Amino acid sequence: MKKALKILLLIITVLSAIIYAYFIYPVWGFTFYENHNLKVPLTPAWALECWLWEDDVNTAEYVNELLEGYKKYDIPVRTILIDSPWSLRYNDFEIDTNRYPNPQKWFKKLEDDGYRTVLWMTPVVNSYSKDTQIQDSRDWFNSANEKGYLIKNKNENNWWKGNGKFIDYTNDEAVKWWRSLQQNIFDFGIDGWKLDGAATLLWSEILGIPMFYNSSSEGTITTRNYMDLYYRQEYKYGLEMNPEFVTLSRSVDGFYTHPEGFSPLDASPVNWVGDQKHTWKSESDSENEDNQDLVMDGIEGIETAIQYILKSAELGYNIIGSDIAGFSGRIIPPRLYIRWTQFSTFCGLFLNGGHGERRLWKRSSEELEIIRKFSWLHTELIPYMYHYVVSANREGKTLQKPLNIGKYQYMFGDNLLVAPIYEDSKIREVVLPEGKWRYFFNDSDLLEGDQKIIKEFPLDEYTVFIKEGAIIPMNIERNYTNIGDSTFGDYLTILIYPQESNNFTYHNPENYKDSTEISYSKNSDEIKINFKGKSLTHILKIYSLQKPNEILLDNNKLNENIDWNYKSEVNKIIIRTSNYEQGNYHITFN
């Protein structure tokens, strides 16, 4: 019996070693993978604003139509993402002027109009490209291959855009050649790359069996090693060209494909969770042509996007999102588009794009109005989100924190509880954590924590709750969200739900080193609020069931109906301040 047990243990040990050496180490990097010890970069504030893209037409004319329409209907867009195909072949970094005529003038106009531009790329040099103007590029490929610029795989890799080999990032001459190709695009002033996930497909074959080791100019390289080089080198060089450069890369796209995460944290300013379909729940794979553009196997909907984003947050990724309404398919269901938009409002990345109709004025008026409202709400929350850009970089404290209570619930920062709607129903069960909470879209009722509630959430509202005691800085420029209006535009709006005491550090999104600590203390008779640090032009919106008797700022009395007013219908004290000396408020009620 003991001998049999020893033999069994030996077999298990040998098999485990084989599995580890064959797959786990070269693909996942376990157990020596360092990702969990890294911190994310400082994401520039522009990348927190709304992104827009489409993948049905892929032309400058259509991009112009999208941007003009979004501007006409007052839907905010900061970043335009140009996906494939935009080049003559993969990846030569030469603009296809049939699709994008006069690119220098066109990119310059985008920049002049205030847009940021991000272009798609992969690290593959193709001999054949399936959907570009030049499909057969064997001569170009052979030239690079013969010079040793490509990974030394005997056979070409087949991927979703054709056939080719991977650029060898360990070869200085190869990288120099690669950068010379890219310079053509950097000269247009682009702001980022969408680094698609082709690097995970780097493998060789022996007798038809995939092997996750290859040969580079420096010797053996694993799939995981190559992925790290790809993500890190493209981000690092982009920053050399543009100090506000970002890369958009996958974080998690499947629980088993790369459970350690695709992109290393230190090269992850912005992440998305791969390709999902225009559907609610995950479905089995299909041969339907709607799915032909999916990079990874399987058809996944909003529920899977939620799961992957929460898993990404657990791994330490910070600014994470998904293709709103899903990437693939013909028709986007209206309620799905709305609910996915609302979920993305409370993610760091708001990525509106993929296949399907994205011209909201050609969809229902209900979709246009609600998606516009939540696009603005996401934009308004950037001062709040940016605090966690800084905290994630400094101390690893990220924007989204998954909770172990309630299905898919998470904290969005310290002050907002989100319970994503993952199925086509207005009814949602929410488990409130300990403490006290207010519903974001009607904050009049104070809810006790540590309880389960079942509530109907209409289509123009979402499952978000404010923690009592919260301080939430916002930029308000419109009245779509009913928090303020255009007169708030020159001020930082600060929502305060006072409970005993709290503090929040505001970091200027234009210069994170300019910071202001906002703190308060409260008792039954008074509220004291203090600003310490960089002076802020601000509006305070303070929840209070009582109208103040007097408000002092730096011991100077503020005038009611001029400096402040009380709105009894919403229980808010509103104070507008353009300048101050010390920033000490004293609000008394008796």
C-alpha positions in Angstrom: 0.0 0.0 0.0 2.8 2.4 0.9 4.7 1.5 -2.3 1.6 2.2 -4.4 1.0 5.5 -2.7 4.7 6.5 -3.3 4.3 5.6 -7.0 1.0 7.6 -7.2 2.7 10.6 -5.6 5.6 10.3 -8.0 3.3 10.2 -11.0 1.4 13.2 -9.7 4.7 15.1 -9.1 6.0 14.3 -12.6 2.7 15.2 -14.3 2.6 18.4 -12.3 6.1 19.3 -13.3 5.3 18.6 -16.9 2.1 20.7 -16.8 4.0 23.5 -15.1 6.9 23.4 -17.5 4.7 23.0 -20.6 2.0 25.5 -19.9 1.7 27.2 -16.6 5.2 28.8 -16.5 5.5 29.9 -20.2 1.9 31.1 -20.5 0.9 32.3 -17.0 4.3 32.9 -15.5 3.4 31.3 -12.2 4.6 31.1 -9.6 7.3 33.7 -10.1 5.2 36.2 -11.9 5.7 39.6 -10.4 2.4 41.4 -11.4 1.0 41.4 -7.9 3.9 43.4 -6.6 3.5 46.2 -9.2 1.5 49.4 -9.3 -0.4 50.9 -12.1 0.8 54.2 -13.8 -0.7 57.6 -13.4 -3.5 57.6 -16.0 -3.9 61.1 -17.6 -7.3 62.6 -16.8 -8.3 62.8 -20.5 -8.5 59.0 -20.6 -11.2 59.0 -17.9 -13.5 60.9 -20.2 -15.8 59.3 -22.7 -14.3 57.2 -25.6 -16.1 56.5 -28.9 -15.4 54.1 -31.7 -17.1 51.9 -34.3 -16.0 48.7 -36.2 -18.5 48.5 -39.1 -17.3 51.1 -41.5 -13.8 52.2 -40.5 -13.4 55.4 -42.5 -12.7 59.0 -41.7 -16.0 60.0 -43.2 -17.9 57.8 -40.8 -15.8 59.0 -37.8 -16.6 62.6 -38.8 -20.3 61.7 -39.0 -20.2 60.2 -35.5 -18.4 63.1 -33.9 -20.6 65.7 -35.6 -23.7 63.9 -34.4 -22.5 63.5 -30.8 -21.6 67.2 -30.8 -25.0 68.2 -32.2 -26.9 66.1 -29.6 -24.5 67.3 -26.8 -23.1 63.9 -25.9 -19.6 64.2 -24.5 -16.7 62.5 -26.4 -13.0 63.1 -25.6 -11.3 60.2 -27.3 -11.8 58.7 -30.7 -10.5 55.1 -31.1 -9.5 54.1 -34.7 -9.7 50.3 -34.9 -8.5 48.0 -37.7 -8.2 48.2 -40.6 -6.6 51.6 -40.9 -3.2 50.6 -42.3 -2.2 49.3 -45.7 -1.2 45.9 -44.2 -0.6 44.6 -40.7 1.4 46.2 -39.1 3.2 48.6 -41.4 1.8 51.9 -39.7 1.1 53.3 -43.2 -2.3 55.0 -43.3 -4.8 53.6 -45.9 -5.6 56.9 -47.6 -8.7 55.4 -49.3 -10.2 55.0 -45.8 -8.5 58.1 -44.3 -7.7 60.6 -47.0 -5.2 63.4 -46.2 -4.4 61.9 -42.8 -2.1 64.7 -41.7 -4.9 67.3 -42.1 -7.5 65.0 -40.6 -5.6 64.1 -37.5 -4.6 67.8 -37.0 -8.3 68.8 -37.1 -9.2 66.1 -34.5 -6.5 67.6 -32.3 -7.7 71.2 -32.9 -11.2 70.2 -32.0 -10.1 68.9 -28.7 -10.2 65.1 -29.3 -7.6 62.6 -28.3 -6.8 59.9 -30.8 -5.9 56.2 -30.1 -5.1 53.7 -32.9 -5.2 49.9 -32.9 -2.1 47.8 -33.4 -0.6 44.4 -32.7 3.1 43.2 -32.8 2.6 41.0 -35.9 4.3 41.6 -39.2 2.0 40.0 -41.7 2.8 38.2 -44.9 -0.9 38.1 -45.7 -3.6 40.4 -44.3 -7.2 39.5 -44.8 -9.0 42.9 -44.8 -6.4 45.6 -45.8 -5.8 47.3 -49.1 -2.5 45.4 -49.5 -3.3 41.8 -48.7 -0.2 40.0 -50.0 2.8 41.5 -48.4 5.2 38.5 -48.7 8.2 40.6 -50.0 7.9 43.1 -47.1 7.5 40.3 -44.6 10.5 38.4 -46.1 12.7 41.4 -45.9 12.0 41.8 -42.2 12.3 38.1 -41.5 15.6 37.8 -43.3 17.1 40.7 -41.4 16.3 38.9 -38.1 13.7 41.4 -37.0 11.1 38.7 -36.3 10.8 36.0 -33.6 12.6 32.9 -34.9 9.6 30.7 -35.3 9.9 28.1 -38.1 6.3 28.6 -39.2 4.2 31.7 -39.4 1.5 32.3 -36.9 -2.1 32.3 -38.0 -4.2 34.9 -36.2 -7.5 36.7 -36.8 -6.1 39.2 -39.2 -4.0 36.9 -41.4 -0.6 35.2 -41.2 2.8 36.6 -40.0 5.5 36.6 -37.3 6.1 38.7 -34.2 8.5 41.6 -34.0 11.5 40.7 -31.9 11.6 43.2 -29.0 14.9 41.7 -27.8 16.7 42.8 -31.0 17.8 46.4 -30.9 17.9 46.7 -34.7 14.4 45.2 -35.0 13.1 47.7 -32.5 14.8 50.5 -34.3 13.2 49.5 -37.5 9.8 49.1 -35.8 10.0 52.6 -34.3 10.9 54.0 -37.7 7.6 52.6 -39.0 5.7 54.0 -36.1 7.2 57.4 -36.4 4.9 58.1 -39.3 1.9 57.8 -36.9 3.5 59.6 -33.9 4.1 62.6 -36.3 0.3 62.9 -36.5 0.3 63.5 -32.7 -1.6 60.4 -31.6 -2.3 59.9 -27.9 -2.3 56.1 -27.6 -2.3 52.6 -28.9 -5.0 50.0 -28.5 -2.7 47.0 -28.0 -4.7 44.1 -29.1 -4.1 40.7 -27.7 -2.2 39.0 -30.5 0.9 38.5 -28.3 -0.8 35.7 -26.4 -0.9 33.8 -29.6 2.9 33.6 -29.8 3.8 29.9 -29.9 5.6 27.4 -32.0 4.6 23.8 -32.9 6.4 20.4 -32.7 4.5 17.7 -34.6 1.4 19.8 -34.5 1.6 20.3 -30.7 1.7 24.0 -29.5 4.8 24.9 -27.6 4.8 28.1 -25.7 8.5 28.8 -26.1 10.2 30.6 -29.0 13.6 31.8 -30.0 14.5 35.5 -29.9 17.8 37.2 -30.5 18.6 36.7 -26.8 17.6 33.1 -26.7 14.5 31.3 -25.5 11.5 33.4 -24.8 8.1 32.3 -23.4 4.7 33.6 -24.4 4.4 35.4 -21.0 7.9 37.0 -21.4 6.9 38.2 -24.9 3.6 39.7 -23.7 5.4 41.7 -21.0 7.9 43.0 -23.6 5.1 44.0 -25.9 3.0 45.9 -23.4 5.9 47.5 -21.6 7.9 48.6 -24.6 5.0 50.1 -26.5 3.9 52.0 -23.4 7.4 53.2 -22.6 8.1 54.4 -26.1 4.7 56.1 -26.4 5.5 58.1 -23.2 8.8 59.2 -24.8 6.8 60.5 -27.8 4.0 62.0 -25.7 4.1 62.4 -21.9 0.3 61.9 -21.8 0.3 58.8 -23.9 -1.7 55.8 -22.9 -2.0 52.2 -24.0 -5.4 50.4 -24.0 -4.7 46.7 -23.3 -6.6 43.7 -22.0 -6.6 43.1 -18.3 -8.7 39.9 -17.9 -10.4 38.2 -20.9 -11.3 34.7 -19.6 -10.7 33.2 -16.2 -8.3 30.6 -17.6 -6.7 32.2 -20.6 -4.5 34.5 -18.5 -5.7 34.5 -14.9 -2.6 36.5 -13.9 -3.8 39.3 -16.3 -2.8 40.1 -19.9 -0.9 43.3 -19.5 1.5 43.8 -16.6 0.2 46.4 -14.1 3.1 48.8 -14.6 2.1 49.1 -18.3 -1.6 49.4 -17.7 -2.8 53.0 -17.7 -6.1 51.9 -19.3 -7.6 48.4 -19.7 -10.6 46.7 -21.2 -11.8 43.1 -20.9 -11.9 41.9 -24.4 -14.8 41.1 -26.8 -18.3 40.5 -25.7 -21.5 40.1 -27.7 -24.6 42.3 -27.7 -26.3 40.1 -25.1 -27.1 39.9 -21.4 -25.8 36.5 -20.2 -23.0 34.3 -21.5 -23.9 31.9 -24.3 -22.3 29.0 -25.9 -20.1 29.6 -29.0 -21.7 29.6 -32.4 -20.8 29.4 -36.0 -22.9 32.5 -36.7 -21.0 35.0 -38.8 -21.9 37.7 -36.3 -19.1 36.3 -34.1 -16.3 36.2 -36.6 -14.5 39.2 -35.2 -14.3 37.8 -31.6 -10.7 37.4 -30.7 -11.1 34.9 -27.9 -13.4 31.9 -28.1 -16.9 32.0 -26.6 -19.7 34.5 -26.7 -20.0 36.6 -23.6 -22.4 39.3 -22.6 -22.7 42.1 -20.0 -22.6 39.6 -17.2 -19.2 38.3 -18.3 -17.9 41.9 -18.7 -18.9 42.6 -15.1 -17.2 39.4 -13.9 -14.0 40.2 -15.8 -13.9 43.8 -14.6 -14.3 42.8 -11.0 -11.6 40.1 -11.4 -9.3 42.8 -13.0 -9.9 45.0 -10.0 -8.9 42.2 -7.6 -5.7 41.8 -9.5 -4.8 45.5 -9.1 -5.9 47.0 -12.4 -7.4 50.4 -12.0 -9.0 52.1 -15.0 -11.0 49.3 -16.5 -13.9 49.1 -18.8 -15.7 47.1 -21.6 -17.1 47.8 -25.0 -20.5 49.4 -24.1 -23.4 47.2 -25.3 -20.8 44.6 -26.4 -18.4 44.4 -29.3 -19.9 41.8 -31.6 -23.3 41.2 -33.3 -25.8 42.8 -35.6 -28.4 44.5 -33.4 -27.9 46.1 -30.0 -31.0 45.6 -27.8 -32.0 49.1 -26.5 -32.3 48.2 -22.8 -29.0 46.4 -23.0 -27.3 49.5 -24.5 -28.8 51.6 -21.7 -27.9 49.3 -18.8 -24.3 48.7 -20.1 -23.9 52.5 -20.4 -25.0 52.9 -16.8 -22.6 50.2 -15.6 -19.8 51.8 -17.5 -20.6 55.2 -15.9 -19.3 53.7 -12.7 -16.1 52.2 -14.3 -12.9 54.1 -14.9 -13.1 53.5 -18.7 -16.2 54.6 -20.6 -15.7 52.8 -23.9 -18.7 53.3 -26.2 -18.0 51.3 -29.3 -17.8 48.1 -31.4 -20.2 46.7 -34.0 -23.8 47.9 -34.2 -25.4 51.3 -34.5 -23.6 53.9 -32.4 -25.3 56.9 -34.0 -27.6 57.4 -31.1 -29.8 59.9 -33.0 -30.8 56.9 -35.3 -31.8 54.9 -32.3 -34.7 55.6 -29.9 -35.1 58.9 -28.2 -35.2 57.1 -24.9 -31.7 55.6 -25.6 -30.3 58.9 -26.7 -31.5 60.8 -23.7 -30.5 58.2 -21.1 -27.1 57.5 -22.6 -26.4 61.2 -22.9 -27.4 61.7 -19.2 -25.0 58.9 -18.0 -22.2 60.0 -20.4 -22.3 63.4 -18.7 -22.6 61.8 -15.2 -19.4 59.8 -15.9 -17.7 63.0 -17.1 -18.9 64.8 -14.0 -17.3 62.2 -11.8 -13.8 62.6 -13.1 -12.5 64.7 -10.1 -13.7 61.9 -7.8 -12.2 59.1 -10.0 -8.9 60.9 -10.4 -8.3 60.7 -6.7 -8.1 57.0 -7.1 -5.8 57.3 -10.1 -3.3 58.9 -7.7 -4.0 56.6 -4.8 -3.6 53.5 -7.0 -0.3 54.7 -8.3 1.0 55.7 -4.8 -0.4 53.0 -2.6 -2.2 50.4 -4.7 -5.7 51.6 -3.6 -7.8 51.2 -6.7 -11.0 52.7 -8.0 -13.1 49.6 -7.9 -13.2 47.2 -4.9 -15.3 44.0 -5.3 -17.4 43.1 -2.2 -18.1 39.7 -0.8 -21.7 40.5 -0.3 -24.4 40.9 -2.9 -24.0 39.5 -6.5 -21.4 41.5 -8.4 -21.5 44.4 -6.0 -18.5 46.7 -5.7 -17.4 50.0 -4.2 -16.6 52.7 -6.7 -14.2 54.6 -4.6 -14.9 54.8 -0.9 -18.2 56.5 -1.2 -20.3 54.8 -3.9 -21.8 51.3 -3.8 -22.7 49.8 -7.2 -24.8 46.7 -7.8 -24.6 46.2 -11.6 -27.8 45.1 -13.4 -26.7 42.0 -15.3 -30.1 40.8 -16.6 -33.1 42.3 -18.4 -35.1 43.2 -15.4 -35.8 46.4 -13.5 -35.9 44.5 -10.2 -32.6 44.1 -8.5 -31.7 42.8 -5.1 -29.1 44.9 -3.3 -27.3 44.0 -0.1 -26.3 47.2 1.8 -23.0 46.9 3.7 -22.7 48.2 7.3 -23.2 51.9 7.7 -25.9 54.2 6.3 -26.7 54.7 2.7 -28.7 57.0 0.3 -29.9 56.1 -3.1 -27.9 58.2 -5.6 -30.9 59.2 -7.7 -33.1 60.1 -4.8 -31.1 60.9 -1.7 -33.9 62.0 0.6 -34.2 58.7 2.5 -31.4 57.4 4.8 -31.2 53.6 4.6 -29.7 51.5 7.4 -26.9 49.2 6.3 -26.5 45.5 6.8 -29.8 44.7 5.1 -31.1 43.3 1.9 -33.4 45.4 -0.2 -35.3 44.5 -3.4 -36.2 47.6 -5.5 -37.4 48.5 -8.9 -34.9 50.7 -10.8 -36.4 52.5 -13.8 -34.4 52.7 -17.0 -33.3 56.3 -16.4 -31.8 55.4 -13.0 -29.2 52.9 -11.8 -28.3 50.8 -8.8 -25.9 53.2 -7.0 -25.9 54.2 -3.3 -24.0 56.9 -1.5 -22.3 56.2 1.7 -23.4 58.6 4.5 -20.5 60.7 5.4 -19.3 61.0 1.7 -17.4 63.8 0.1 -17.7 63.6 -3.7 -16.0 66.3 -5.9 -17.6 66.7 -9.4 -17.3 68.9 -12.5 -20.8 70.0 -13.4 -21.4 71.6 -16.8 -25.0 70.6 -17.8 -28.3 69.9 -16.1 -28.9 66.4 -17.4 -28.1 64.8 -14.1 -30.0 67.3 -12.0 -27.0 67.9 -9.8 -26.3 71.3 -11.2 -26.4 73.3 -14.4 -24.2 75.3 -16.8 -23.7 78.0 -14.1 -21.7 75.4 -12.1 -19.1 75.2 -14.9 -16.5 77.5 -13.4 -16.6 75.8 -10.1 -15.6 72.4 -8.6 -18.9 71.1 -7.1 -18.4 69.1 -3.9 -21.2 67.0 -2.5 -21.1 66.4 1.2 -23.3 64.1 3.2 -22.0 64.9 6.7 -21.8 62.3 9.4 -19.5 63.0 12.3 -16.3 63.6 10.3 -14.5 62.7 7.1 -11.9 64.0 4.7 -11.0 63.6 1.0 -8.0 64.7 -1.0 -8.8 66.4 -4.3 -6.0 66.1 -6.9 -6.1 68.6 -9.8 -6.6 66.4 -12.9 -4.4 68.8 -14.9 -1.6 68.6 -12.3 -2.0 65.9 -9.6 0.6 67.6 -7.4 -1.8 70.5 -6.9 -3.9 68.9 -4.2 -6.5 70.1 -1.6 -7.6 68.3 1.4 -11.3 68.8 2.2 -12.4 67.8 5.7 -15.4 68.3 7.9 -16.7 67.6 11.4 -20.4 67.7 12.4 -22.4 67.7 15.6 -26.1 68.5 16.3 -25.6 72.3 16.2 -22.9 72.9 13.7 -20.8 71.8 10.7 -17.2 72.8 10.2 -15.6 72.4 6.8 -11.9 73.0 6.1 -10.0 73.4 2.9 -6.2 72.9 3.1 -3.8 73.2 0.2 -4.3 74.6 -3.3 -7.1 77.1 -3.4 -10.3 76.0 -5.1 -13.2 77.9 -6.7 -16.0 75.7 -5.5 -19.7 75.0 -4.9 -20.6 73.1 -1.7 -23.8 71.1 -1.8 -24.3 69.9 1.7 -27.2 67.6 2.7 -29.0 69.0 5.7 -32.5 68.6 7.0 -32.2 72.0 8.7 -31.7 75.5 7.2 -28.6 77.1 8.7 -28.9 80.0 11.0 -25.5 81.5 10.0 -22.6 80.6 7.7 -19.1 82.0 8.3 -16.1 81.7 6.0 -12.8 82.6 7.7 -14.9 84.3 10.4 -16.7 86.5 7.8 -20.4 86.2 7.6 -21.8 85.0 4.2 -24.9 86.5 2.9 -28.0 84.4 2.3 -29.3 84.4 -1.3 -26.0 85.9 -2.4 -23.3 83.6 -1.1 -25.5 80.7 -0.1 -29.0 79.5 -0.1 -31.0 76.6 1.3 -33.2 74.4 -0.9 -35.8 72.8 1.4 -37.3 70.6 -1.4 -34.0 68.7 -1.8 -32.5 69.3 1.7 -29.4 71.0 0.4 -27.3 73.9 1.6 -25.6 75.5 -1.5 -22.6 77.7 -1.1 -20.7 79.4 -3.9 -17.1 80.6 -3.2 -14.7 82.1 -5.7 -11.9 82.8 -3.3 -11.0 82.6 0.3 -8.0 83.1 2.6 -8.0 80.0 4.9 -11.0 78.0 3.7 -12.6 77.5 7.1 -16.4 77.3 7.1 -18.5 77.3 10.2 -22.2 76.5 9.7 -24.5 76.9 12.7 -28.1 75.8 13.1 -29.2 77.3 16.4 
